Amino acid sequence: MSDYTPAVPLRGPATALAIAAALLLSACASAPRTVDAPAPAAAPPPEIARTGTLSRAVANLASASGSLVSGRMLLTVAGDGVRVRGQVGGLVRNGAHGLQVHERGDCSAVDARSAGRYYDPLAGTRQDGAVGETPGRIVADSEGVATVDLTLRGAVLGGGADNDILGRSLLVLGATPGAISARVACGVITAGE
C-alpha cells in the first residue's frame, strides 16, 4: 500500500473538471506556437504600353513536330495592336489552324515546347488554348496554304512593356484529328523586314 494521500480528495465533478483544465493548459503550453505569415504581396498590374519602339518585325516560321509547315510573317504597328500578314504553307488542306504568340522566343525544341505557353498581350501568359479560342484562327486553302491577315489587339513591338511581343515566338497549331493543338511551326518575332 502507498503512503501517498492527496491534499484534496479526488471526488466529484469539480475535481474532474479541474483535472481536465490542467491537462488542456499543459497541452497548450507545449504546443508549438504558430506565427502568422505575412500575406503575399499582390502582383503588380501589368505594364501596358500604348506604343512600342519599333514599327516592323518579322517571324520566319520553321517546321516543328515533324511537319512540313513553314512561312514568313510581317508584323506592323496597327491602330489598336500589331497586324500580322503573310503566308503559311504545308498545312492540312482546307483545315482551320491556330496562329498564336507564345511567351518565350525559343523554337529550339523539336516540338516547339521551348516557346512556352500561349501569351495574350493584354492578360499575360495563359495555358495553351484550343484552336478558335484565340484571335489567330487561320484557314488553309485546297493547296494547304493560308493567307494570314489578322490583328493582335493590344500588342506592341519593342520597349519591354508587358504587352510587347518582340522577342516572343509565333506558333502555328495543327488541325489534324488528335493533333489539334500540336505545334507545327515556330518562329521568333525579331526586328527587321
Z-matrix of the N, CA and C atoms (Angstrom, degrees):
N
C 1 1.419
C 2 1.513 1 110.46
N 3 1.318 2 116.13 1 145.89
C 4 1.454 3 121.38 2 -176.81
C 5 1.514 4 111.02 3 -88.02
N 6 1.322 5 115.68 4 149.19
C 7 1.462 6 121.02 5 177.46
C 8 1.523 7 111.65 6 -88.37
N 9 1.341 8 117.98 7 1.47
C 10 1.463 9 121.16 8 -176.93
C 11 1.505 10 110.13 9 -75.65
N 12 1.309 11 115.12 10 130.07
C 13 1.451 12 121.56 11 173.82
C 14 1.515 13 106.98 12 -129.62
N 15 1.341 14 116.91 13 120.93
C 16 1.468 15 118.21 14 -179.05
C 17 1.516 16 110.55 15 -64.74
N 18 1.356 17 115.37 16 147.45
C 19 1.465 18 120.57 17 179.41
C 20 1.506 19 110.10 18 -67.83
N 21 1.318 20 116.48 19 -33.16
C 22 1.457 21 121.34 20 178.93
C 23 1.516 22 106.27 21 -122.29
N 24 1.284 23 118.68 22 127.49
C 25 1.462 24 117.99 23 179.75
C 26 1.531 25 110.39 24 -61.72
N 27 1.353 26 117.70 25 139.36
C 28 1.468 27 123.17 26 -178.65
C 29 1.517 28 108.50 27 -89.99
N 30 1.312 29 116.45 28 84.46
C 31 1.445 30 120.87 29 -179.75
C 32 1.519 31 109.95 30 -141.59
N 33 1.311 32 116.50 31 150.71
C 34 1.447 33 122.50 32 170.42
C 35 1.524 34 114.47 33 85.58
N 36 1.318 35 115.19 34 168.31
C 37 1.470 36 121.33 35 -177.87
C 38 1.522 37 112.51 36 -66.38
N 39 1.295 38 119.48 37 -31.23
C 40 1.466 39 121.01 38 179.96
C 41 1.506 40 110.30 39 -65.14
N 42 1.309 41 117.66 40 -36.59
C 43 1.453 42 121.61 41 -179.82
C 44 1.528 43 110.20 42 -69.37
N 45 1.324 44 116.84 43 -43.93
C 46 1.473 45 120.75 44 178.51
C 47 1.525 46 110.32 45 -61.80
N 48 1.315 47 118.29 46 -39.61
C 49 1.453 48 122.82 47 178.32
C 50 1.520 49 111.23 48 -65.27
N 51 1.338 50 116.23 49 -39.74
C 52 1.464 51 120.73 50 178.81
C 53 1.525 52 111.17 51 -64.95
N 54 1.327 53 117.08 52 -39.54
C 55 1.477 54 120.88 53 179.31
C 56 1.532 55 109.61 54 -67.43
N 57 1.334 56 117.60 55 -43.74
C 58 1.466 57 121.63 56 179.72
C 59 1.531 58 110.77 57 -61.55
N 60 1.332 59 116.60 58 -42.50
C 61 1.462 60 120.50 59 178.57
C 62 1.512 61 111.09 60 -64.01
N 63 1.329 62 117.49 61 -40.37
C 64 1.467 63 121.00 62 179.08
C 65 1.518 64 111.05 63 -64.49
N 66 1.338 65 117.11 64 -40.71
C 67 1.464 66 120.82 65 177.87
C 68 1.526 67 111.45 66 -64.65
N 69 1.332 68 117.82 67 -42.97
C 70 1.465 69 121.50 68 178.58
C 71 1.519 70 111.81 69 -63.01
N 72 1.329 71 116.39 70 -42.82
C 73 1.464 72 119.67 71 179.16
C 74 1.512 73 111.66 72 -64.69
N 75 1.322 74 117.05 73 -39.04
C 76 1.464 75 118.71 74 179.42
C 77 1.520 76 110.59 75 -69.02
N 78 1.346 77 117.84 76 -34.20
C 79 1.467 78 120.67 77 177.27
C 80 1.526 79 110.38 78 -67.31
N 81 1.324 80 117.86 79 -41.08
C 82 1.467 81 121.48 80 178.68
C 83 1.518 82 111.52 81 -64.72
N 84 1.313 83 116.10 82 -37.39
C 85 1.461 84 119.85 83 -178.23
C 86 1.513 85 111.35 84 -67.60
N 87 1.358 86 117.34 85 -30.07
C 88 1.466 87 119.35 86 -177.29
C 89 1.521 88 112.50 87 -95.93
N 90 1.323 89 118.96 88 -7.90
C 91 1.463 90 121.18 89 -179.97
C 92 1.529 91 110.14 90 -71.62
N 93 1.345 92 116.97 91 142.37
C 94 1.467 93 118.35 92 178.59
C 95 1.522 94 110.60 93 -64.73
N 96 1.285 95 115.05 94 143.56
C 97 1.454 96 119.88 95 179.25
C 98 1.521 97 109.05 96 -83.85
N 99 1.305 98 115.93 97 137.35
C 100 1.460 99 119.71 98 177.60
C 101 1.517 100 108.49 99 -101.51
N 102 1.296 101 113.93 100 139.46
C 103 1.459 102 120.39 101 177.68
C 104 1.511 103 106.91 102 -109.41
N 105 1.294 104 116.23 103 127.57
C 106 1.455 105 119.59 104 178.27
C 107 1.523 106 109.47 105 -65.38
N 108 1.327 107 114.99 106 123.33
C 109 1.467 108 120.22 107 177.76
C 110 1.520 109 108.02 108 -75.26
N 111 1.312 110 116.27 109 144.15
C 112 1.462 111 117.33 110 177.63
C 113 1.526 112 109.88 111 -63.19
N 114 1.289 113 116.86 112 145.26
C 115 1.464 114 121.98 113 178.67
C 116 1.529 115 108.50 114 -64.38
N 117 1.345 116 116.41 115 139.54
C 118 1.461 117 117.90 116 179.23
C 119 1.526 118 110.24 117 -62.37
N 120 1.312 119 113.93 118 142.84
C 121 1.463 120 118.84 119 -180.00
C 122 1.521 121 109.43 120 -67.27
N 123 1.283 122 116.68 121 140.44
C 124 1.458 123 121.01 122 177.75
C 125 1.524 124 108.72 123 -66.27
N 126 1.322 125 114.72 124 141.02
C 127 1.467 126 119.03 125 178.82
C 128 1.527 127 108.54 126 -63.17
N 129 1.324 128 115.65 127 139.12
C 130 1.460 129 117.10 128 179.23
C 131 1.529 130 109.71 129 -66.25
N 132 1.303 131 117.56 130 150.09
C 133 1.464 132 119.37 131 178.80
C 134 1.528 133 109.18 132 -63.60
N 135 1.329 134 117.06 133 149.10
C 136 1.462 135 118.98 134 -178.99
C 137 1.524 136 111.08 135 -61.90
N 138 1.312 137 114.52 136 145.04
C 139 1.472 138 120.37 137 177.27
C 140 1.521 139 107.24 138 -87.31
N 141 1.307 140 116.58 139 107.34
C 142 1.457 141 122.58 140 -177.58
C 143 1.525 142 108.84 141 -104.95
N 144 1.343 143 114.59 142 120.26
C 145 1.468 144 119.86 143 179.01
C 146 1.526 145 109.83 144 -93.92
N 147 1.308 146 115.26 145 147.81
C 148 1.465 147 120.05 146 176.42
C 149 1.526 148 110.66 147 -80.64
N 150 1.324 149 116.30 148 -32.14
C 151 1.462 150 121.07 149 179.19
C 152 1.519 151 109.36 150 -139.04
N 153 1.315 152 115.22 151 156.75
C 154 1.454 153 121.06 152 175.55
C 155 1.520 154 109.68 153 -102.95
N 156 1.324 155 115.46 154 -169.25
C 157 1.466 156 120.42 155 -178.83
C 158 1.521 157 112.62 156 -98.99
N 159 1.339 158 117.60 157 -8.80
C 160 1.463 159 121.61 158 179.84
C 161 1.520 160 110.62 159 -121.63
N 162 1.322 161 115.86 160 157.20
C 163 1.460 162 119.70 161 176.70
C 164 1.524 163 111.57 162 -106.63
N 165 1.368 164 117.26 163 -15.15
C 166 1.462 165 120.67 164 -177.31
C 167 1.520 166 110.97 165 -142.48
N 168 1.322 167 114.67 166 151.78
C 169 1.463 168 121.72 167 173.82
C 170 1.526 169 107.47 168 -154.73
N 171 1.326 170 116.52 169 167.92
C 172 1.459 171 121.66 170 177.67
C 173 1.525 172 109.82 171 -133.65
N 174 1.319 173 114.78 172 158.96
C 175 1.463 174 121.72 173 171.61
C 176 1.523 175 106.55 174 -139.41
N 177 1.324 176 116.37 175 113.78
C 178 1.464 177 121.67 176 175.84
C 179 1.515 178 107.71 177 -91.19
N 180 1.314 179 115.98 178 110.81
C 181 1.460 180 122.20 179 -175.18
C 182 1.523 181 110.38 180 -85.42
N 183 1.323 182 116.09 181 122.75
C 184 1.461 183 122.46 182 177.04
C 185 1.519 184 109.27 183 -112.22
N 186 1.316 185 116.48 184 152.45
C 187 1.459 186 121.45 185 -176.36
C 188 1.525 187 112.01 186 -61.36
N 189 1.316 188 114.96 187 150.57
C 190 1.467 189 123.07 188 177.29
C 191 1.522 190 107.77 189 -143.13
N 192 1.306 191 117.09 190 161.27
C 193 1.463 192 123.45 191 176.81
C 194 1.528 193 112.69 192 57.67
N 195 1.329 194 117.66 193 30.43
C 196 1.459 195 121.67 194 177.46
C 197 1.511 196 114.67 195 75.80
N 198 1.325 197 118.26 196 14.41
C 199 1.469 198 121.01 197 -179.31
C 200 1.530 199 110.25 198 -84.64
N 201 1.310 200 115.65 199 177.12
C 202 1.466 201 122.27 200 173.03
C 203 1.531 202 110.53 201 -113.10
N 204 1.315 203 116.54 202 19.50
C 205 1.470 204 122.18 203 -175.86
C 206 1.523 205 110.24 204 -78.99
N 207 1.332 206 115.85 205 135.24
C 208 1.466 207 121.15 206 175.36
C 209 1.518 208 108.47 207 -156.66
N 210 1.316 209 115.30 208 166.17
C 211 1.460 210 120.04 209 178.69
C 212 1.505 211 111.50 210 173.89
N 213 1.303 212 114.91 211 -179.81
C 214 1.463 213 121.71 212 179.51
C 215 1.517 214 107.92 213 -137.99
N 216 1.333 215 115.88 214 127.99
C 217 1.452 216 121.37 215 179.98
C 218 1.520 217 109.70 216 -115.01
N 219 1.316 218 115.99 217 134.41
C 220 1.455 219 122.81 218 173.63
C 221 1.518 220 106.85 219 -102.88
N 222 1.320 221 116.60 220 126.42
C 223 1.462 222 122.10 221 -179.34
C 224 1.525 223 108.05 222 -110.90
N 225 1.319 224 117.29 223 127.47
C 226 1.463 225 121.97 224 179.44
C 227 1.524 226 109.49 225 -132.83
N 228 1.309 227 115.19 226 154.34
C 229 1.462 228 121.02 227 178.81
C 230 1.523 229 108.77 228 -68.04
N 231 1.322 230 115.20 229 131.74
C 232 1.465 231 122.07 230 175.65
C 233 1.523 232 107.21 231 -119.20
N 234 1.317 233 117.28 232 171.57
C 235 1.456 234 120.75 233 -176.68
C 236 1.516 235 115.05 234 -53.81
N 237 1.333 236 117.64 235 -41.62
C 238 1.462 237 120.55 236 -175.26
C 239 1.523 238 112.79 237 -121.29
N 240 1.323 239 117.32 238 21.56
C 241 1.454 240 120.07 239 179.45
C 242 1.515 241 111.78 240 166.68
N 243 1.327 242 115.32 241 -143.28
C 244 1.456 243 122.23 242 179.72
C 245 1.525 244 107.91 243 -122.14
N 246 1.325 245 115.17 244 126.93
C 247 1.455 246 121.20 245 178.69
C 248 1.525 247 108.94 246 -88.80
N 249 1.326 248 116.32 247 134.20
C 250 1.466 249 122.96 248 -179.67
C 251 1.524 250 107.81 249 -116.35
N 252 1.350 251 115.19 250 121.99
C 253 1.463 252 120.36 251 -179.92
C 254 1.516 253 109.70 252 -133.97
N 255 1.327 254 115.88 253 149.23
C 256 1.454 255 121.46 254 176.81
C 257 1.509 256 110.92 255 154.23
N 258 1.343 257 115.25 256 -166.54
C 259 1.453 258 120.98 257 178.50
C 260 1.516 259 110.34 258 -129.72
N 261 1.327 260 114.27 259 145.96
C 262 1.454 261 122.00 260 176.13
C 263 1.521 262 106.71 261 -125.35
N 264 1.331 263 117.05 262 128.67
C 265 1.462 264 121.56 263 179.73
C 266 1.512 265 111.36 264 -115.96
N 267 1.339 266 115.09 265 169.38
C 268 1.455 267 121.07 266 179.50
C 269 1.509 268 113.75 267 81.43
N 270 1.317 269 116.85 268 15.41
C 271 1.470 270 121.77 269 -178.19
C 272 1.524 271 111.02 270 -84.28
N 273 1.325 272 116.35 271 168.44
C 274 1.456 273 121.79 272 173.04
C 275 1.527 274 107.29 273 -64.12
N 276 1.314 275 116.93 274 126.56
C 277 1.470 276 120.95 275 -177.58
C 278 1.523 277 111.01 276 -59.67
N 279 1.316 278 114.85 277 132.85
C 280 1.466 279 123.04 278 -179.61
C 281 1.528 280 112.55 279 57.74
N 282 1.313 281 117.75 280 22.92
C 283 1.459 282 121.45 281 -178.22
C 284 1.515 283 112.73 282 -100.63
N 285 1.336 284 115.30 283 149.22
C 286 1.467 285 121.44 284 175.03
C 287 1.521 286 108.23 285 -89.67
N 288 1.309 287 116.31 286 133.24
C 289 1.455 288 123.26 287 -178.26
C 290 1.527 289 108.88 288 -127.20
N 291 1.298 290 116.12 289 171.10
C 292 1.458 291 120.97 290 176.25
C 293 1.517 292 109.94 291 -111.51
N 294 1.308 293 117.07 292 144.96
C 295 1.459 294 123.21 293 173.65
C 296 1.521 295 105.50 294 -126.86
N 297 1.344 296 116.40 295 115.31
C 298 1.456 297 120.54 296 -172.50
C 299 1.520 298 112.09 297 -134.86
N 300 1.335 299 114.65 298 152.88
C 301 1.459 300 121.64 299 169.46
C 302 1.523 301 106.65 300 -87.39
N 303 1.335 302 116.61 301 137.32
C 304 1.464 303 121.21 302 176.93
C 305 1.519 304 109.41 303 -119.94
N 306 1.326 305 115.48 304 159.87
C 307 1.459 306 122.41 305 -166.07
C 308 1.518 307 116.27 306 -63.07
N 309 1.313 308 119.85 307 -32.70
C 310 1.468 309 121.12 308 -175.10
C 311 1.521 310 111.27 309 -117.57
N 312 1.296 311 116.53 310 144.25
C 313 1.456 312 122.92 311 175.91
C 314 1.510 313 110.73 312 -85.90
N 315 1.320 314 116.85 313 64.35
C 316 1.461 315 122.25 314 -176.59
C 317 1.523 316 108.48 315 -143.00
N 318 1.318 317 115.95 316 109.75
C 319 1.468 318 121.49 317 179.29
C 320 1.522 319 110.87 318 -109.94
N 321 1.325 320 118.34 319 22.42
C 322 1.461 321 122.18 320 -172.14
C 323 1.525 322 114.72 321 -72.83
N 324 1.311 323 119.66 322 -25.47
C 325 1.465 324 121.25 323 -179.69
C 326 1.528 325 109.93 324 -73.65
N 327 1.319 326 116.70 325 145.45
C 328 1.459 327 122.11 326 -179.24
C 329 1.526 328 111.14 327 -55.84
N 330 1.336 329 116.43 328 -37.04
C 331 1.464 330 120.62 329 -179.80
C 332 1.524 331 112.99 330 -99.77
N 333 1.331 332 117.13 331 10.31
C 334 1.478 333 124.40 332 178.21
C 335 1.522 334 113.30 333 63.58
N 336 1.334 335 118.94 334 16.91
C 337 1.467 336 120.86 335 176.21
C 338 1.526 337 111.12 336 -65.60
N 339 1.315 338 117.22 337 -19.46
C 340 1.466 339 121.38 338 178.56
C 341 1.521 340 111.82 339 -64.53
N 342 1.322 341 117.98 340 -15.77
C 343 1.467 342 121.78 341 178.46
C 344 1.526 343 111.98 342 -75.86
N 345 1.317 344 117.43 343 -10.71
C 346 1.459 345 120.30 344 178.34
C 347 1.518 346 112.54 345 81.31
N 348 1.311 347 114.31 346 -158.35
C 349 1.461 348 121.58 347 -175.23
C 350 1.529 349 111.82 348 -89.05
N 351 1.336 350 114.07 349 167.31
C 352 1.459 351 121.78 350 176.01
C 353 1.525 352 109.41 351 -56.29
N 354 1.318 353 116.27 352 140.41
C 355 1.463 354 120.93 353 -178.21
C 356 1.528 355 109.86 354 -123.41
N 357 1.319 356 115.87 355 121.00
C 358 1.459 357 122.57 356 175.79
C 359 1.527 358 106.81 357 -98.15
N 360 1.331 359 118.81 358 119.54
C 361 1.471 360 120.49 359 -176.53
C 362 1.525 361 114.63 360 -55.56
N 363 1.314 362 117.79 361 -28.72
C 364 1.464 363 119.99 362 -178.33
C 365 1.523 364 113.84 363 -97.46
N 366 1.326 365 117.72 364 -19.02
C 367 1.467 366 120.19 365 -177.14
C 368 1.518 367 113.41 366 -116.73
N 369 1.324 368 118.30 367 -9.82
C 370 1.458 369 121.02 368 -179.76
C 371 1.513 370 112.67 369 89.81
N 372 1.320 371 115.75 370 -160.17
C 373 1.457 372 122.30 371 -176.00
C 374 1.517 373 110.66 372 -73.32
N 375 1.334 374 115.25 373 135.70
C 376 1.465 375 121.12 374 177.39
C 377 1.517 376 108.87 375 -133.91
N 378 1.307 377 115.36 376 167.67
C 379 1.454 378 119.95 377 175.03
C 380 1.517 379 108.80 378 -64.09
N 381 1.330 380 115.61 379 156.85
C 382 1.458 381 119.34 380 177.62
C 383 1.514 382 109.83 381 -56.28
N 384 1.308 383 115.88 382 137.52
C 385 1.455 384 120.76 383 179.14
C 386 1.512 385 110.43 384 -106.49
N 387 1.293 386 116.38 385 160.92
C 388 1.458 387 121.17 386 178.19
C 389 1.518 388 109.21 387 -80.90
N 390 1.307 389 116.04 388 160.95
C 391 1.460 390 120.71 389 177.30
C 392 1.517 391 108.15 390 -58.29
N 393 1.316 392 116.90 391 135.72
C 394 1.451 393 121.61 392 179.89
C 395 1.516 394 112.42 393 93.49
N 396 1.333 395 118.07 394 -15.30
C 397 1.456 396 121.34 395 179.33
C 398 1.521 397 110.34 396 -82.78
N 399 1.300 398 117.06 397 -19.59
C 400 1.451 399 122.68 398 -176.75
C 401 1.517 400 109.29 399 -113.07
N 402 1.338 401 117.82 400 164.90
C 403 1.459 402 120.14 401 -176.94
C 404 1.515 403 114.00 402 -70.62
N 405 1.336 404 119.99 403 -8.33
C 406 1.453 405 121.83 404 -174.07
C 407 1.506 406 115.60 405 -97.19
N 408 1.300 407 118.44 406 52.13
C 409 1.469 408 121.02 407 178.09
C 410 1.519 409 108.36 408 -85.90
N 411 1.347 410 115.38 409 124.36
C 412 1.464 411 120.47 410 178.18
C 413 1.529 412 108.29 411 -124.67
N 414 1.336 413 116.22 412 151.59
C 415 1.459 414 121.44 413 -177.67
C 416 1.521 415 108.92 414 -125.44
N 417 1.336 416 115.27 415 128.49
C 418 1.463 417 120.90 416 178.80
C 419 1.521 418 110.11 417 -81.49
N 420 1.329 419 115.31 418 152.06
C 421 1.461 420 120.29 419 176.19
C 422 1.526 421 110.29 420 -86.25
N 423 1.329 422 117.01 421 -169.50
C 424 1.464 423 121.11 422 -177.54
C 425 1.521 424 112.68 423 -68.24
N 426 1.315 425 118.17 424 -12.27
C 427 1.466 426 122.60 425 176.68
C 428 1.527 427 112.44 426 -98.39
N 429 1.335 428 117.05 427 -1.21
C 430 1.464 429 120.97 428 -179.64
C 431 1.518 430 113.19 429 82.86
N 432 1.331 431 116.68 430 22.74
C 433 1.469 432 121.89 431 -179.91
C 434 1.525 433 108.92 432 -115.03
N 435 1.324 434 116.12 433 132.77
C 436 1.465 435 121.18 434 175.92
C 437 1.517 436 109.03 435 -112.68
N 438 1.313 437 115.76 436 130.48
C 439 1.457 438 121.41 437 172.37
C 440 1.519 439 106.21 438 -93.31
N 441 1.326 440 115.47 439 121.77
C 442 1.462 441 121.61 440 -173.56
C 443 1.519 442 110.11 441 -102.81
N 444 1.311 443 116.00 442 133.30
C 445 1.461 444 122.94 443 171.58
C 446 1.525 445 106.39 444 -155.36
N 447 1.315 446 115.76 445 93.98
C 448 1.460 447 120.12 446 -178.46
C 449 1.526 448 109.47 447 -142.48
N 450 1.318 449 115.90 448 165.32
C 451 1.459 450 121.69 449 -179.65
C 452 1.523 451 110.00 450 -118.65
N 453 1.330 452 115.06 451 129.90
C 454 1.462 453 121.85 452 174.34
C 455 1.527 454 106.45 453 -90.64
N 456 1.304 455 116.68 454 95.68
C 457 1.465 456 122.25 455 -174.74
C 458 1.527 457 111.64 456 -63.83
N 459 1.322 458 114.76 457 134.49
C 460 1.454 459 121.39 458 177.47
C 461 1.514 460 114.79 459 85.21
N 462 1.337 461 118.16 460 -8.38
C 463 1.470 462 120.91 461 -178.37
C 464 1.524 463 110.79 462 -81.69
N 465 1.338 464 115.99 463 153.17
C 466 1.468 465 123.16 464 172.57
C 467 1.528 466 107.59 465 -132.60
N 468 1.331 467 115.49 466 164.15
C 469 1.462 468 121.90 467 178.35
C 470 1.520 469 109.80 468 -112.32
N 471 1.320 470 117.14 469 111.17
C 472 1.467 471 122.14 470 176.76
C 473 1.513 472 113.11 471 85.12
N 474 1.322 473 114.95 472 160.21
C 475 1.456 474 121.67 473 177.62
C 476 1.521 475 114.29 474 108.05
N 477 1.333 476 117.74 475 -20.97
C 478 1.459 477 120.33 476 174.89
C 479 1.514 478 116.94 477 83.76
N 480 1.319 479 118.91 478 4.54
C 481 1.472 480 120.26 479 177.14
C 482 1.531 481 109.00 480 -69.20
N 483 1.304 482 117.09 481 167.61
C 484 1.459 483 121.25 482 -178.57
C 485 1.531 484 112.85 483 -63.51
N 486 1.319 485 118.61 484 -24.67
C 487 1.464 486 120.82 485 179.09
C 488 1.532 487 112.47 486 -96.33
N 489 1.325 488 117.42 487 12.06
C 490 1.466 489 123.23 488 176.58
C 491 1.526 490 108.71 489 -78.18
N 492 1.342 491 117.78 490 124.30
C 493 1.461 492 120.60 491 179.99
C 494 1.530 493 112.42 492 -102.42
N 495 1.316 494 118.88 493 -2.51
C 496 1.461 495 121.17 494 176.99
C 497 1.523 496 108.81 495 -62.51
N 498 1.325 497 117.08 496 132.51
C 499 1.464 498 121.05 497 -179.45
C 500 1.518 499 113.65 498 87.89
N 501 1.314 500 118.12 499 -5.50
C 502 1.466 501 121.27 500 174.58
C 503 1.537 502 107.61 501 -91.43
N 504 1.334 503 116.91 502 179.51
C 505 1.462 504 120.87 503 -179.13
C 506 1.519 505 111.26 504 -105.84
N 507 1.321 506 114.50 505 149.29
C 508 1.455 507 122.68 506 172.93
C 509 1.529 508 105.68 507 -110.68
N 510 1.329 509 117.24 508 124.13
C 511 1.459 510 121.73 509 -176.44
C 512 1.514 511 111.79 510 -120.45
N 513 1.332 512 114.82 511 147.87
C 514 1.458 513 122.07 512 170.89
C 515 1.520 514 106.32 513 -106.42
N 516 1.338 515 115.87 514 130.96
C 517 1.458 516 121.70 515 178.60
C 518 1.518 517 109.41 516 -100.76
N 519 1.336 518 116.49 517 144.22
C 520 1.452 519 122.51 518 -176.57
C 521 1.508 520 114.08 519 -70.44
N 522 1.351 521 114.75 520 166.54
C 523 1.458 522 120.80 521 -179.05
C 524 1.514 523 112.44 522 -127.77
N 525 1.317 524 118.97 523 5.62
C 526 1.460 525 120.14 524 -178.80
C 527 1.525 526 109.62 525 -79.39
N 528 1.330 527 118.49 526 148.33
C 529 1.465 528 120.55 527 178.03
C 530 1.526 529 110.13 528 -56.31
N 531 1.309 530 116.34 529 134.74
C 532 1.450 531 121.63 530 -179.08
C 533 1.518 532 113.18 531 85.04
N 534 1.321 533 117.23 532 -8.91
C 535 1.468 534 120.79 533 -179.69
C 536 1.514 535 110.35 534 -136.91
N 537 1.324 536 116.31 535 36.09
C 538 1.465 537 120.21 536 -175.85
C 539 1.512 538 111.59 537 -58.65
N 540 1.318 539 118.33 538 -38.44
C 541 1.461 540 118.55 539 -178.88
C 542 1.525 541 112.45 540 -107.45
N 543 1.333 542 117.85 541 17.30
C 544 1.467 543 120.03 542 175.83
C 545 1.523 544 109.19 543 -63.57
N 546 1.291 545 116.27 544 139.53
C 547 1.460 546 121.78 545 179.92
C 548 1.528 547 107.94 546 -85.32
N 549 1.322 548 116.45 547 106.21
C 550 1.465 549 120.17 548 -172.74
C 551 1.519 550 113.60 549 -100.34
N 552 1.323 551 118.73 550 -12.04
C 553 1.466 552 122.23 551 174.87
C 554 1.525 553 108.92 552 -157.79
N 555 1.337 554 115.39 553 149.92
C 556 1.468 555 120.46 554 -176.89
C 557 1.519 556 109.13 555 -148.01
N 558 1.320 557 116.38 556 140.88
C 559 1.448 558 122.31 557 175.46
C 560 1.514 559 110.48 558 -149.09
N 561 1.320 560 116.77 559 139.74
C 562 1.473 561 121.59 560 178.85
C 563 1.521 562 108.40 561 -81.80
N 564 1.316 563 116.33 562 136.92
C 565 1.476 564 122.05 563 178.59
C 566 1.519 565 106.99 564 -81.40
N 567 1.340 566 115.74 565 115.01
C 568 1.456 567 121.49 566 -176.41
C 569 1.513 568 111.30 567 -126.90
N 570 1.322 569 116.63 568 159.07
C 571 1.465 570 121.73 569 176.62
C 572 1.525 571 108.31 570 -66.23
N 573 1.298 572 117.17 571 141.65
C 574 1.462 573 119.90 572 176.94
C 575 1.507 574 111.69 573 144.64
N 576 1.322 575 113.76 574 -172.49
C 577 1.462 576 121.19 575 -177.62
C 578 1.491 577 110.55 576 -116.10
